[in-house]
Amino acid sequence: MKELLLGMILVTLSSALVITFIRLVRGPNLPDRVVALDLLSVVVMAFICLYSIRYNQPIFLDVAIIMALLTFIGTVAFAYYLERRT
């Protein structure tokens, strides 16, 4: 049962990754692309957490936490850049 559920989550995350990547490439303006990049990092973090659960490797959760912190700092820096630009 657990393997089936993890497989379904993997398929869902894969489709989210593809849709987000399309938005990243086709985004009409810069803020849309940054939001897509932020969402892409969240999907990658979900993949890392799924891998950690599936193979019982809790050390990868630390990697996901560090990635979340770096993504947050990048998003805040971009928001500051947009605020200063206008």
C-alpha positions as CSV (number, residue, x, y, z in Angstrom):
1,M,0.0,0.0,0.0
2,K,2.8,2.4,0.9
3,E,4.6,1.8,-2.4
4,L,1.4,2.4,-4.4
5,L,0.8,5.7,-2.6
6,L,4.4,6.8,-3.0
7,G,4.2,5.9,-6.7
8,M,1.0,8.1,-7.1
9,I,2.7,11.0,-5.3
10,L,5.7,10.6,-7.6
11,V,3.5,10.8,-10.7
12,T,1.7,13.9,-9.3
13,L,5.0,15.6,-8.5
14,S,6.3,14.8,-12.0
15,S,3.4,16.4,-13.7
16,A,3.7,19.4,-11.4
17,L,7.3,19.7,-12.3
18,V,6.6,19.6,-16.1
19,I,3.8,22.2,-15.8
20,T,5.9,24.5,-13.6
21,F,8.8,24.2,-16.0
22,I,6.5,25.2,-18.9
23,R,5.4,28.3,-16.9
24,L,9.0,29.1,-16.2
25,V,9.9,29.1,-19.9
26,R,6.8,30.8,-21.2
27,G,6.1,33.2,-18.3
28,P,5.0,36.5,-19.8
29,N,7.1,38.7,-17.4
30,L,9.9,38.4,-14.8
31,P,7.8,38.1,-11.7
32,D,5.8,35.2,-13.2
33,R,9.1,33.4,-13.9
34,V,10.4,34.0,-10.4
35,V,7.2,32.6,-8.9
36,A,7.5,29.6,-11.2
37,L,11.1,29.1,-10.1
38,D,10.1,29.3,-6.5
39,L,7.4,26.7,-7.1
40,L,9.9,24.5,-9.0
41,S,12.1,24.5,-5.9
42,V,9.2,23.5,-3.7
43,V,8.5,20.6,-6.0
44,V,12.1,19.6,-5.9
45,M,12.0,19.7,-2.1
46,A,9.0,17.5,-2.2
47,F,10.9,15.0,-4.4
48,I,13.8,15.1,-1.9
49,C,11.3,14.4,1.0
50,L,9.7,11.6,-1.0
51,Y,13.1,10.0,-1.6
52,S,13.9,10.4,2.1
53,I,10.7,8.6,3.1
54,R,10.9,5.9,0.4
55,Y,14.5,4.8,1.2
56,N,14.5,5.7,4.9
57,Q,17.3,8.3,4.6
58,P,16.4,11.0,7.1
59,I,19.6,13.0,6.3
60,F,17.9,14.2,3.1
61,L,15.4,16.1,5.1
62,D,18.2,18.4,6.2
63,V,19.0,19.0,2.6
64,A,15.3,20.0,1.9
65,I,15.4,22.4,4.9
66,I,18.5,24.1,3.7
67,M,17.1,24.3,0.2
68,A,13.9,25.9,1.6
69,L,15.9,28.5,3.5
70,L,18.0,29.4,0.4
71,T,14.9,29.6,-1.7
72,F,13.2,31.9,0.8
73,I,16.2,34.2,0.9
74,G,16.3,34.3,-2.9
75,T,12.6,35.2,-3.1
76,V,13.0,37.9,-0.6
77,A,16.0,39.3,-2.4
78,F,14.0,39.4,-5.7
79,A,11.1,41.1,-4.0
80,Y,13.5,43.7,-2.7
81,Y,15.0,44.1,-6.2
82,L,11.5,44.6,-7.8
83,E,10.6,47.1,-5.1
84,R,13.7,49.2,-5.7
85,R,13.3,49.0,-9.5
86,T,10.0,50.8,-9.6
